[in-house]
Amino acid sequence: MAADRVCILAWLRRSAEVLHEQRDYLTTLDAAIGDADHGINMDRGFTAVMDKLPSVAEADIGTILKTVGTTLVSTVGGASGPLYGTAFLRAGTALAGRQELQPADIVTGLEAALEGIKARGHAQVGEKTMVDALSPAVEALKVAVASGESLEEALYAAGAAAEAGMQATIPLVATKGRASYLGERSADHQDPGATSVTLLLRAALNGK
Amino acid sequence: MAVGLVIVSHSARLAEGVVELAEQMAHGNVRIIAAGGTDDGALGTSLMKVTQAIFTADSGDGVAVLVDLGSAALVAEMALEQFATARRQRVRISNGPLVEGAVVAAVEAAVGASLDEVVTSADAAVELNKLSKRT
């Protein structure tokens, strides 16, 4: 089964709702090891995305994703603006012109997003960042799709892998991003970026 | 004219303060432009502000961009990527410390140093010894 533009728009809408609901939670996580703005920034960014989506509601999926990217870059304010912005721009470029996505296309889009975030943030797995949730999610999605599981099952696997990766950030000492300024004191806290990645991937299931 | 400078900070007031300090050394010969805070004036960085500041600072001789914290560098890198090749080739981001880097860069730019020289000096400002007599 494929995901069409309606599915993508529903996912984005659900993402905006979830980020709004979890705004204080994300900000609390960020207050412990960062600059206490991640929830506020993501909520502001996705509120702007919601305002923008009607203008591309009839466009192809690549255009929709690229519009999300440019909107996030210009409205989020923190480092997550360029990072999520690049992720959506790269995914949109990888899926340019598409009217619907097969499970393998979703792997392609998410891989492009991951590569974009790694390139933009010069980040690798294990540095207590978004990458720690997104990288295992992409891997799990790829495995599930390759073994012929349904899109729902594959997305579930991706969300579960992201959540495990998110939880695995707790003991890590941050070496990238604002939390790295805290050195050893960044350990024992869950990374806010890995958390928002997990929320967005989970929203893909709820939004269907 | 001279290499221009852009001061990117999460804080608008910090960016303006650094511009003030750097201008004191440049005697009006260098375009030094602040790009601090988000579009709505909160703490953060703005791609739009950084992009516009680079345009304003660029007299054709190039622009050195100084940044305060890591995410300011991300925004500056993104700004560069959207430029056409010709402009992108005459904009460089310095890894130097914001205050010392900006002051050193202003001095270099004011005497007509090239973009490479300005950025090299700003990068090297991390080695400046503030506690004199200590080596």
Boltz contact constraints between the chains, C-beta under 6 A:
constraints:
  - contact:
      token1: [A, 73]
      token2: [B, 47]
      max_distance: 6.0
  - contact:
      token1: [A, 74]
      token2: [B, 47]
      max_distance: 6.0
  - contact:
      token1: [A, 74]
      token2: [B, 48]
      max_distance: 6.0
  - contact:
      token1: [A, 77]
      token2: [B, 38]
      max_distance: 6.0
  - contact:
      token1: [A, 77]
      token2: [B, 44]
      max_distance: 6.0
  - contact:
      token1: [A, 78]
      token2: [B, 44]
      max_distance: 6.0
  - contact:
      token1: [A, 79]
      token2: [B, 71]
      max_distance: 6.0
  - contact:
      token1: [A, 79]
      token2: [B, 74]
      max_distance: 6.0
  - contact:
      token1: [A, 82]
      token2: [B, 74]
      max_distance: 6.0
  - contact:
      token1: [A, 82]
      token2: [B, 75]
      max_distance: 6.0
  - contact:
      token1: [A, 82]
      token2: [B, 78]
      max_distance: 6.0
